[in-house]
Amino acid sequence: MKRLKVGVIGCGTWGRNHVRVFSDLPVTEVIGVADTNPTTAKETGEKHRVKWYSAPTKLMKNPDIQLISICTPTVTHAEIALQAIECGKHVLVEKPMTNTVEEAKTLIKAAEKNGVHLTVGFVERFNPAVQEAYRRIAEGEIGGVILARTRRVSQRPLRIGDVGVIKDLAIHDIDIALTLFKEQPSTVYATAGSIAHQFEDYANINIGYPENRTVFIEANWLTPKKVRQLNVTGTKGIMTVDYITQQLTIENDQRLIQPNIPYQEPLYLELKSFADSIINDAPPSVTGEDGLRTLQICEAALKSSRTGKQVRLL
């Protein structure tokens, strides 16, 4: 079987992870990397024995490359992704999809026009504990979902410099919430602020759904200990997911269980899923529309935090 030829743009910490995983996948082959820092590009290229470029446009023009993964700063996503799409490449762009809602809409239209696959890097969707939780919730194990609470806190990573905690961290939990409730939220209310960084470094977001269902999201770059947790309350029980340990706990009035879930790297599952969708000419698990919807909620949360008012979406 022929392997998809892949190029990775952005060779920082996360970009190097993409290079590693795409190199390990049996269905893909990395043949080029690019970074505007020539030293970084060269080091990554030489380590993986592939062509390296200091100009991303040169990588895009390589006719052999079929899939491009974009792991650059957020403010560059729209321009780079649009160029790659117009070069006829399938594109994975890391979250947030773009810096603005309008830019996201432009990418979706361009991908449709050029007949290429577009996905957004929501790696937590592919966490085995999350996937098991989704499966069990769909089977009605905890009844109807009425409340979800997430906590995503840690110290600020050095790689982030152009967006705040809402678009960098909370966006993962916004995507999880939208996937969990499977419908458009009705309201967003948020408080956020900056204590030690240029952009907001803490945020508490309340996403309201019809029938008084709610999602509470806590995110910050101020907590020394890294925590990544999801709690889901249903009419018949509760579920707790630890994203880091990939442990799922299910509890009702009669029992508490912790299913045995084999550990798997979420990024590996995510990149394999996208590559398979291209090979099979099937819609990706995460679409451009998913990226747009999460960005719309992020913008609503930022607006609410600025105005001190609830933002109505319906």
N, C-alpha and C positions, 0 to 999 in steps of 0.2 A: 504494500500500500504506500502510495506517495504521501509524504508528510507535508503539512502546510509550512510554507516558508515565512518566518516571523522576523519583524524588526521591532526593537524596543527603543523608544525615545524617552530620555531621562534616566540617568544611571546613578541616581542617589540610592539610598538604602532600599526603598521599595522597588525601584526600577531594577536593581540588581537581583531582587527576589524574583521578579518577573522573568528575567533572563535565566536564572537558575531553573525555575519550574518549567518554562517553555523548553529548555534544553533537556529536561528529564522526561517530559511527556513523550510517549511513543508516537503520537500523531503530529507532532510539531518539530520544527528545526529552526533554531535561531541562526540567521545568516548575516545580521547586521545590528549594530547599536549606535545610538547617537546621543550626544550631550554637548551643550554649548561650552562646557569646560573641556578643552581638548585633553587635559591630563586625565580627567575622569573617564572620558570616552575611550581613550587609548588603553588605560588600565583594564577597563571592563572588556573591551574588544580582545585584547591580547590574552586575558585570562581564559576567555571562552573560545579563542582562536577563530574569531569572526571579524568581518570588516567593521571598522569604526569610523564615525563621522562627527565632526564638530558642527556641522550644519544639518539640522533635521531634514531640510528640503532635499538634500542629496540622497538621504536614505529613502525618502518617499519615492524618488524617481527611479530607484532600483526596480527594474521590471520583474525580477524574480520574487520580490516580497509580496505576499498576499495578505498578511495580517499585521497590523501595527498596534502596539500597545503603548499608550501615552501615560507616562508617570512623571510629568513635569509640574511646576507650580500651577495652581488653579487659574491664575489670571492668563496663562498661556494656552489653556485647554481648547478654547473655542477656535483660535486661529490655527493651531497645529492640527487639531482634529478635522477641521474643515478642509485644510490643504490635503490631508491624507485621504479623506473621502473623495475629494475631487480627482485624486490620482487613482481612484478605483480600488482602494484598499479597504478591507474590513477593519473596523476600529474598535478597540477597547480603550476607553478613556477612564482614568481613575476618578473616584468621587472627590469633590462634587463635579458633576458632569461639565459644568461651565461656571463662570462667575455670576451670570445673570440668567433669568428665565428666558429672555429674548434670544440670547445666544444658544440656549438649549433647543429652542424651537427651530432655529436655523439649522442646527446639526441634524435634527430629525428629518427635516425636509430634504436636506442635501443627501442623506443616506438613502432615503426613498427614491430620490431622483436618479442617483447613481447605482441603485440596485445592490448596495452592500449592507452587510450586517453591522449594527452599532450596538454596543453594550456598555454598561457603566460598572465600575468596580465596587460592588457592594459585597465584599467578601464574607460578611457575617451571615448572609443568606445560605452560604455553603458550609457553615459550621455544622458538623454532624449532629450535635445536640439540638440545634435549632431545627434542622430538618426532621429529626425524630419528634420534636415537640409539635411541629406543624402537622405531621402525620397523625399523631395521637389526638390532637385537637380536632382535626377533620373527622376523625372517627367518633367524636363525641365523648372522649374520655373524661373531660372536666365540664361537660355541658356547654352551654352558650358562654362565650367570652364576654365579660362585662368590664374588666379592668386590666390594664397592663402597666407595669412600673419598671423603668429601666434605670440603671446607674452605670455611668461610663465616666470614670474619673481617673486621673493620673497626673504626673508632672508633664509639662509641655515638652514635646519632642523638638529637637533643634531644627528638624527639617521644615517646620511650619513657619511661614513668615508673611503670608498674603491673605489668609482668612482666619476667622476666629473659631471658637470652640463649637459653635452651632453647625457651621458648614464642614468642619473637619471631623468632629466626634459625634455630635448628636444626630447628624445626618444618617448614620448607620441605624440608630434606633428609630428614627422617623421611617426609614425604609422597612424595618421589621414591623412597625405598627401598621403601615399601609398594607403590607402583605398579610398581616394577621387579621385585620378587620375587613379587608377586601372591598372597601368602599371609600368614597370621598369624605373626609372629616367635615364637620360643620363649623367648628371654631378653633382658633389658636390663641392662647394667652401665654406670654412669656415674660420672665424677668431675667435680665442679664447685665453684666457689667465687666469692667476691666480693673483688676487690682495690680497686676504685674506685667501686663503685655499691651501691645499696641491695639489689638482687637479684643473683643470680649473673651474673657478667660473663664467665665462661669455662666451657666444658664440653667434655668428651670423652666421647662416647657409643659404646658397643659394642652393636650389635643382632645377636643370634644367631638363625640360622634352622636348620631341620633340615638334615641332611647336611653339617654344618660350614661352611655358607655364612654370611658375616658382612658387616656394614656398620659402618664406622668413620666417625663424624661429629665434626669439630672445629669449634667455633664460639666466637667471642669478640668483645668490644667493646674490645679492648686493642691491636689491631694497627693501626699508622698507615696501612698500605696496604690498600685494599679488595681482597679476593680472594674469588671465587665460582667454585668448581671442583668437578667431579665426575669421578672415575676409576672405570671399571668393568672388572674383569678377568673374562674368560671362559675356557673351556677351549681356545679356538682363537685368542684375541687380546685386545687391550685397546682401550678407548675413553676418550677424555678430552674433557670438555665444559667450555668456558669460558663461563659464563653471561653475562658482561659483553660479550665480543666476539661471542658466538653462534658460536663456532668449534668444530667437531667434528673430532677427530683419531682415526683408526682405524689400528691397527698389529698386524701378525702377523709370523711368521717370514719372510715373503716380501716384504712391502710396507708402506708408510706412506702413507695418503691423507688429504686434507682436503677433503671435499665442499664444493662451492660452495652455501652456504645463504643465500638473500637475507635481509637483515636485516628484521625486523618487530618492532613493539612488542608484547611479551608481554601487557601490560595490554589493549591494543586487541583482541587475539585472545581473551583471557579474557572480556571483557565482551560481545563479539560472540557468543561461544559460548553464554553464558548467555541473552542476549536471544533468540537463535535457538531455544534449547530451549523457551522460553516460547511463542514464536510457533508453533512446530511441535508443541507439546504433547508434547515428548519429554524423557526424563530428562536432567538436566544432566550435563556431563562430570565435574564434581566434585560429589559428593552430600553431604548432611548426615552420612551414615554415614562417608564419607571423613574429614570433619572430626572426628568422634568418635574414629575409630581413631587418628589422629595425636595427639589430645589424650591418649588412654590411654597411648601410648608416652611422651609428654612427662611425664605423671604418674609413670610407672614410672622414668624417668630421674631425676627429682627425688627420688623415694623412694630409689633406689639411691645417689645422691650423699649423701643425709643419713645413710643407715645403713651405707654402705660395703659393702653386700652386693648380690649379683646378684638381680634380680627375675625370677622365672619366670612366663611368661605361658601356657604350655601344660602 
